[in-house]
């Protein structure tokens, strides 16, 4: 089984930056793709950014394209989300998620919130105006 642990959330003013980390442990060789979802109070969980675990394909939602950057450190089994030019509407709980399968799959982005089978505990991001 795979476990995901997020860190790096916090509070910033609009225009500021934060970097989230998601460390994977366990049977990481079965991770096919990973990404970040976010959920604001009263809203549905939305996919923000995804990558294949080989990082050869990356998807950004229109709401974050040009401001957020996802990267991967294979040696540390860690995915990072660099968030720049933050806006108040980015305020949400951010969740790292992974699609873990013992067989070959092709990840089709964006993932729906029902697709990942491994989730982190979430980290809060608050952006004030």
C-alpha positions as CSV (number, residue, x, y, z in Angstrom):
1,X,0.0,0.0,0.0
2,X,1.0,3.6,-0.6
3,X,0.8,6.4,1.9
4,X,0.9,10.1,1.1
5,X,1.9,12.9,3.5
6,X,1.4,16.5,2.6
7,X,3.1,19.5,4.1
8,X,3.7,23.2,3.3
9,X,0.3,24.8,3.6
10,X,-0.2,28.1,5.4
11,X,-1.5,31.6,5.1
12,X,-0.2,34.3,2.7
13,X,-1.4,37.5,1.2
14,X,-2.5,37.8,-2.3
15,X,0.4,37.7,-4.7
16,X,2.5,35.6,-2.4
17,X,3.8,32.1,-2.8
18,X,3.7,28.7,-1.1
19,X,5.2,25.3,-1.8
20,X,3.4,22.1,-1.0
21,X,5.1,18.8,-0.7
22,X,3.7,15.3,-1.0
23,X,5.9,12.5,0.2
24,X,4.9,9.0,-0.9
25,X,6.0,5.9,0.9
26,X,5.2,2.2,0.7
27,X,4.8,0.4,-2.6
28,X,5.5,3.4,-4.7
29,X,6.4,1.5,-7.8
30,X,2.6,0.9,-8.4
31,X,1.9,4.7,-8.5
32,X,0.8,5.5,-12.1
33,X,0.0,9.2,-11.7
34,X,-0.3,11.7,-8.9
35,X,-1.8,15.1,-8.5
36,X,-3.4,17.8,-6.3
37,X,-7.0,18.4,-5.7
38,X,-8.4,21.3,-3.7
39,X,-11.7,21.8,-1.9
40,X,-13.1,25.1,-0.7
41,X,-15.9,25.3,1.9
42,X,-19.2,24.6,0.2
43,X,-17.6,23.6,-3.1
44,X,-16.9,20.4,-4.8
45,X,-13.4,18.9,-4.8
46,X,-11.6,20.0,-8.0
47,X,-8.5,18.7,-9.7
48,X,-5.8,21.2,-10.0
49,X,-2.7,19.6,-11.5
50,X,-1.6,16.1,-12.4
51,X,1.4,14.3,-13.7
52,X,2.4,10.8,-14.8
53,X,4.8,9.3,-12.3
54,X,7.5,9.6,-14.9
55,X,6.6,13.3,-15.2
56,X,6.5,13.1,-19.0
57,X,3.0,14.6,-19.1
58,X,1.7,17.3,-16.9
59,X,-1.8,18.8,-16.8
60,X,-2.8,22.1,-15.2
61,X,-6.3,23.3,-14.8
62,X,-7.1,26.7,-16.4
63,X,-7.5,28.2,-13.0
64,X,-3.9,27.7,-12.0
65,X,-2.1,27.5,-15.4
66,X,0.9,29.9,-15.4
67,X,0.9,30.3,-11.6
68,X,1.4,26.8,-10.2
69,X,4.2,24.4,-11.1
70,X,4.4,20.7,-10.2
71,X,7.7,18.9,-10.0
72,X,8.9,15.5,-8.9
73,X,11.9,14.3,-7.0
74,X,12.2,10.6,-7.8
75,X,14.9,9.9,-5.3
76,X,12.7,11.2,-2.5
77,X,9.4,9.9,-3.9
78,X,8.1,13.4,-3.4
79,X,6.0,15.7,-5.5
80,X,6.0,19.4,-5.1
81,X,3.5,22.1,-5.9
82,X,5.0,25.5,-6.2
83,X,2.2,28.1,-6.0
84,X,2.9,31.6,-7.1
85,X,0.8,34.7,-7.6
86,X,-1.7,33.3,-5.2
87,X,-5.2,34.7,-5.2
88,X,-7.9,34.6,-2.5
89,X,-9.9,32.2,-4.7
90,X,-7.0,29.7,-4.2
91,X,-8.0,29.4,-0.6
92,X,-8.9,25.7,0.0
93,X,-7.8,22.5,1.6
94,X,-5.3,20.9,-0.8
95,X,-5.1,17.2,-1.1
96,X,-2.4,15.1,-2.7
97,X,-3.7,12.0,-4.5
98,X,-2.4,9.1,-6.4
99,X,-3.7,6.4,-8.7
100,X,-2.1,3.1,-7.5
101,X,-2.5,0.1,-9.7
102,X,-0.6,-3.2,-9.9
103,X,-1.2,-3.3,-13.6
104,X,-0.5,-0.9,-16.5
105,X,-2.9,1.9,-16.9
106,X,-3.0,5.1,-18.9
107,X,-3.9,8.1,-16.8
108,X,-6.4,10.4,-18.5
109,X,-6.2,13.9,-17.2
110,X,-7.9,15.6,-15.5
111,X,-8.6,12.9,-12.9
112,X,-12.0,13.0,-11.4
113,X,-12.1,13.0,-7.5
114,X,-13.4,9.4,-7.6
115,X,-10.4,8.1,-9.5
116,X,-7.4,8.3,-7.1
117,X,-7.3,5.4,-4.6
118,X,-4.7,7.0,-2.3
119,X,-5.2,10.3,-0.6
120,X,-3.1,12.4,1.8
121,X,-4.6,14.1,4.8
122,X,-4.8,17.5,3.3
123,X,-3.1,20.8,4.0
124,X,-4.9,24.2,4.3
125,X,-3.9,27.1,2.1
126,X,-5.4,30.5,3.0
127,X,-4.9,33.5,0.8
128,X,-6.0,36.9,2.1
129,X,-6.7,40.0,0.0
